[in-house]
């Protein structure tokens, strides 16, 4: 006997097309300089697509700005939208990467998602991008 299918599971088929609020940017006046911006989001939440229960995570982002930097309020609003999204951890880090790169087109970015243990297993997923 298999477990009943969660209503969140079907979202995984079109996760790349999931529409979330835009991540706004502002013009980097120091685009001629190489530097790093580190972001830490310690209270991220989304939904487990199998159980429908909440997942909690810390997200760490390091990036090298190019012509623009991420505007933090809009990024916070973007992240809050995941509270009602059923998403696998691996899909989460890749969706974050796609949207982050599309918004600010950095020289490089590294995104690390550290999920709180679920069923006694902690998960950490990382992705990197270089232009």
PAZAPA-4460 file (N, C-alpha, C; in steps of 0.05 Angstrom, whole numbers, plus 32768, in hexadecimal, padded with zeros to 4 digits):
% residues 131
    n_x    n_y    n_z   ca_x   ca_y   ca_z    c_x    c_y    c_z   seq   type   mol
   8011   7FE8   8000   8000   8000   8000   8012   8019   8000     1      X     A
   800E   802A   7FED   801F   8042   7FEB   8011   8059   7FF9     2      X     A
   8021   806C   8001   8017   8084   800F   8007   8095   7FFC     3      X     A
   7FF2   80A2   8006   7FE3   80B4   7FF4   7FF4   80CA   7FE8     4      X     A
   7FEF   80D1   7FD0   7FFE   80E6   7FC2   7FF8   8101   7FCD     5      X     A
   800C   8111   7FD3   8009   812C   7FDD   8001   813E   7FC6     6      X     A
   7FF1   8152   7FCC   7FE9   8166   7FB7   8000   8177   7FAE     7      X     A
   8016   8176   7FBD   802E   8186   7FB6   8040   8177   7FA2     8      X     A
   803D   815D   7F9F   804F   814E   7F8E   804D   8156   7F71     9      X     A
   8035   815D   7F67   8032   8165   7F4B   8041   817E   7F44    10      X     A
   8048   818F   7F58   8056   81A7   7F53   8072   81A2   7F48    11      X     A
   807D   818B   7F4D   8099   8185   7F45   809C   8183   7F27    12      X     A
   8087   817D   7F19   8088   817A   7EFC   808E   8194   7EEE    13      X     A
   8084   81AA   7EF9   8088   81C4   7EEC   8097   81D8   7EFE    14      X     A
   80A8   81CD   7F0F   80B6   81DE   7F23   80C7   81F4   7F16    15      X     A
   80D2   81EE   7EFF   80E2   8203   7EF1   80D1   821B   7EE8    16      X     A
   80B7   8216   7EE4   80A5   822C   7EDC   8095   8238   7EF2    17      X     A
   809B   8230   7F0B   808D   823B   7F22   8090   8259   7F23    18      X     A
   807A   8268   7F23   807B   8285   7F24   807C   828F   7F40    19      X     A
   8091   829E   7F46   8095   82AA   7F61   8099   82C8   7F5D    20      X     A
   8097   82D8   7F72   809C   82F5   7F6F   80B7   82FB   7F63    21      X     A
   80B9   8311   7F55   80D3   8319   7F49   80E7   8320   7F5E    22      X     A
   8100   8319   7F59   8116   8321   7F6A   8120   833B   7F5D    23      X     A
   811E   8351   7F6C   8126   836B   7F61   8144   836F   7F66    24      X     A
   8150   8380   7F56   816D   8386   7F58   8171   83A4   7F58    25      X     A
   8189   83AD   7F5F   8190   83C9   7F5D   81AC   83CA   7F50    26      X     A
   81B2   83E1   7F44   81CB   83E3   7F35   81E3   83E4   7F47    27      X     A
   81F6   83D2   7F40   820F   83D0   7F4F   8223   83E6   7F45    28      X     A
   8228   83F9   7F55   823A   840F   7F4E   8258   8407   7F50    29      X     A
   825D   83EF   7F5A   8278   83E5   7F5C   827C   83CB   7F4B    30      X     A
   8270   83CB   7F34   8271   83B3   7F23   828D   83AF   7F18    31      X     A
   829F   83C2   7F1B   82BB   83BF   7F12   82CC   83B1   7F27    32      X     A
   82C0   83AC   7F3E   82CE   83A0   7F55   82C4   8384   7F5A    33      X     A
   82D6   8373   7F62   82CF   8357   7F6A   82CA   8357   7F88    34      X     A
   82B2   834F   7F8F   82AB   834C   7FAB   8295   8337   7FAF    35      X     A
   8291   832F   7FC7   827D   831A   7FCD   8268   8324   7FDF    36      X     A
   824F   831C   7FDA   8238   8321   7FEB   822F   8306   7FF6    37      X     A
   822C   8305   8011   8222   82EC   801E   8207   82F2   802A    38      X     A
   81F4   82E1   8024   81D9   82E3   802F   81D4   82CA   8040    39      X     A
   81C7   82CD   8057   81C0   82B7   8068   81A2   82B9   806E    40      X     A
   8193   82A4   8068   8176   82A4   806D   8172   828C   8080    41      X     A
   8170   8292   809B   816F   827C   80AF   8153   8271   80B4    42      X     A
   813E   827D   80A9   8123   8274   80AF   8112   826F   8097    43      X     A
   811E   8261   8083   810F   825A   806A   80FC   8243   806F    44      X     A
   80E5   8244   8063   80D2   822E   8065   80C6   8228   804A    45      X     A
   80C0   820F   8045   80B2   8205   802E   80A2   81ED   8037    46      X     A
   8097   81DE   8024   8087   81C7   802A   8093   81AE   801F    47      X     A
   8092   8198   802E   809B   817E   8024   8086   8175   8010    48      X     A
   808F   816F   7FF7   807B   8167   7FE3   8070   814B   7FE7    49      X     A
   807B   813B   7FF9   8071   8120   7FFE   805D   8120   8015    50      X     A
   8062   8130   802A   8051   812F   8042   803F   8147   8045    51      X     A
   8047   815D   8037   8038   8176   803B   803F   8185   8054    52      X     A
   8052   817B   8063   805B   8187   807C   8070   819C   8076    53      X     A
   8074   81B0   8089   8088   81C5   8084   80A4   81BA   8086    54      X     A
   80B5   81C5   8075   80D2   81C1   8076   80DF   81DB   807E    55      X     A
   80F5   81D9   808D   8103   81F1   8096   8120   81F0   808D    56      X     A
   812B   8207   8087   8147   8207   807C   8155   8221   8082    57      X     A
   816F   821F   8080   8180   8237   807F   818B   8238   8062    58      X     A
   818A   8250   8056   8194   8253   803C   81AC   8266   803D    59      X     A
   81C2   825E   8031   81DB   826E   8030   81E1   8274   8013    60      X     A
   81E3   828E   800C   81E9   8296   7FF1   8202   82A8   7FF1    61      X     A
   8215   82A2   7FE0   822C   82B3   7FDC   822C   82B9   7FBE    62      X     A
   8230   82D3   7FB8   8231   82DA   7F9B   8244   82F1   7F96    63      X     A
   824E   82F2   7F7E   825E   8308   7F74   824E   8319   7F62    64      X     A
   8245   8330   7F6B   8234   8342   7F5B   8242   834A   7F41    65      X     A
   8232   834E   7F2D   823C   8359   7F14   8230   8375   7F11    66      X     A
   821D   8378   7EFF   8211   8393   7EFB   81FB   8399   7F0E    67      X     A
   81F1   8385   7F1D   81DB   838A   7F30   81DE   8379   7F48    68      X     A
   81D1   8382   7F5E   81D0   8374   7F77   81B3   836E   7F7E    69      X     A
   81AF   8359   7F8D   8194   8351   7F95   8189   8364   7FAA    70      X     A
   8170   836D   7FA5   8163   837E   7FB9   8156   836B   7FCD    71      X     A
   815E   836F   7FE7   8157   835B   7FFB   813A   8359   8003    72      X     A
   812B   836F   8002   810E   836D   8009   8100   835B   7FF5    73      X     A
   8105   8360   7FDB   80F8   8350   7FC7   8100   8333   7FC8    74      X     A
   811A   832E   7FD0   8123   8313   7FD2   8115   8305   7FEA    75      X     A
   8111   8313   7FFF   8102   8308   8016   80E6   8301   800E    76      X     A
   80D8   8313   7FFF   80BD   830D   7FF6   80BC   82F5   7FE3    77      X     A
   80D1   82F3   7FD2   80D4   82DB   7FC1   80D6   82C2   7FD2    78      X     A
   80E7   82C2   7FE6   80EB   82AA   7FF6   80D2   82A3   8007    79      X     A
   80C3   82B6   8010   80AB   82B1   8020   8097   82A1   8010    80      X     A
   8096   82A5   7FF5   8083   8297   7FE4   8087   8279   7FE5    81      X     A
   809E   826F   7FEC   80A3   8253   7FEE   8094   8245   8005    82      X     A
   808A   8255   8018   807C   8249   802F   8065   8237   8027    83      X     A
   8059   823B   8010   8043   822B   8007   804A   8219   7FEF    84      X     A
   8064   8216   7FEA   806D   8207   7FD3   8078   81EC   7FDC    85      X     A
   806D   81D7   7FD1   8078   81BC   7FD6   808F   81B8   7FC2    86      X     A
   80A7   81B4   7FCD   80BF   81B3   7FBB   80D4   81A1   7FC7    87      X     A
   80E0   8190   7FB7   80F6   8180   7FBF   810F   8191   7FC4    88      X     A
   811F   818A   7FD7   8137   819A   7FDE   8149   819F   7FC6    89      X     A
   814D   818B   7FB5   815E   818E   7F9E   8152   81A2   7F8A    90      X     A
   8137   81A1   7F87   812A   81B4   7F75   812B   81D0   7F80    91      X     A
   8129   81D2   7F9B   812A   81ED   7FA7   8144   81FB   7FA1    92      X     A
   815B   81EE   7FA6   8174   81FC   7FA1   8178   8204   7F84    93      X     A
   816E   81F3   7F72   8171   81F9   7F55   815D   820F   7F4C    94      X     A
   8145   8210   7F57   8132   8225   7F51   813C   8240   7F5C    95      X     A
   8147   823F   7F74   8153   8258   7F7F   8169   8262   7F6D    96      X     A
   817A   824F   7F64   8191   8257   7F53   8187   8263   7F39    97      X     A
   8174   8256   7F2C   8169   8261   7F13   815E   827D   7F16    98      X     A
   814E   8281   7F2B   8141   829B   7F2E   8156   82B1   7F37    99      X     A
   8169   82A9   7F48   817D   82BC   7F51   818E   82C6   7F3A   100      X     A
   8198   82B3   7F2A   81A9   82BA   7F13   8199   82CA   7EFE   101      X     A
   8180   82C3   7EF9   8170   82D3   7EE6   816C   82EF   7EF0   102      X     A
   816A   82F3   7F0A   8165   830E   7F15   817D   8320   7F13   103      X     A
   8194   8316   7F1D   81AB   8329   7F20   81C3   8322   7F0F   104      X     A
   81C3   830B   7F01   81D9   8304   7EEE   81F4   8309   7EFB   105      X     A
   81FA   82FB   7F11   8214   8300   7F1F   822B   82F3   7F10   106      X     A
   8243   82FB   7F18   825B   82EE   7F0D   825A   82D0   7F15   107      X     A
   8252   82CB   7F2E   8251   82B0   7F38   823D   82B0   7F50   108      X     A
   8233   8299   7F57   8222   8296   7F6F   8224   8279   7F79   109      X     A
   8224   8276   7F93   8222   825C   7FA0   820B   825D   7FB3   110      X     A
   81F9   8249   7FB0   81E2   8248   7FC2   81E3   822D   7FD1   111      X     A
   81E0   822F   7FEB   81E1   8217   7FFC   81C7   8217   800D   112      X     A
   81B8   8201   800B   81A0   81FF   801B   81A4   81E8   802F   113      X     A
   81A2   81EF   8048   81A5   81DC   805E   818A   81D6   806A   114      X     A
   817E   81C0   8063   8164   81B9   806D   8165   81AD   8089   115      X     A
   8153   81B5   809A   8151   81A8   80B4   814A   818A   80B0   116      X     A
   8153   8179   80C2   814D   815C   80BE   812F   8157   80BB   117      X     A
   812A   8145   80A8   810F   813A   80A3   8111   811C   80A6   118      X     A
   8102   8110   80B8   8104   80F3   80BB   811F   80EB   80C5   119      X     A
   812D   80FD   80D4   8147   80F6   80DE   815E   80FA   80CB   120      X     A
   8158   8105   80B3   816D   8109   809F   816E   8127   8097   121      X     A
   8186   8133   809C   818A   814E   8093   8194   814E   8076   122      X     A
   818D   8163   8068   8195   8165   804B   81A2   8180   8046   123      X     A
   81B8   817F   8038   81C5   8198   802F   81C9   8195   8011   124      X     A
   81BF   81AA   8002   81C2   81AA   7FE5   81CF   81C4   7FDD   125      X     A
   81E3   81C2   7FCB   81F2   81D9   7FC2   81F2   81DA   7FA3   126      X     A
   81F2   81F3   7F99   81F4   81F7   7F7C   8206   820F   7F78   127      X     A
   8215   820F   7F62   8227   8225   7F5B   8223   822D   7F3E   128      X     A
   8227   8247   7F39   8225   8252   7F1E   823C   8265   7F1A   129      X     A
   8247   8264   7F02   825C   8277   7EFA   8256   8281   7EDF   130      X     A
   8257   829B   7EDB   8251   82A6   7EC0   8267   82A2   7EAD   131      X     A
***
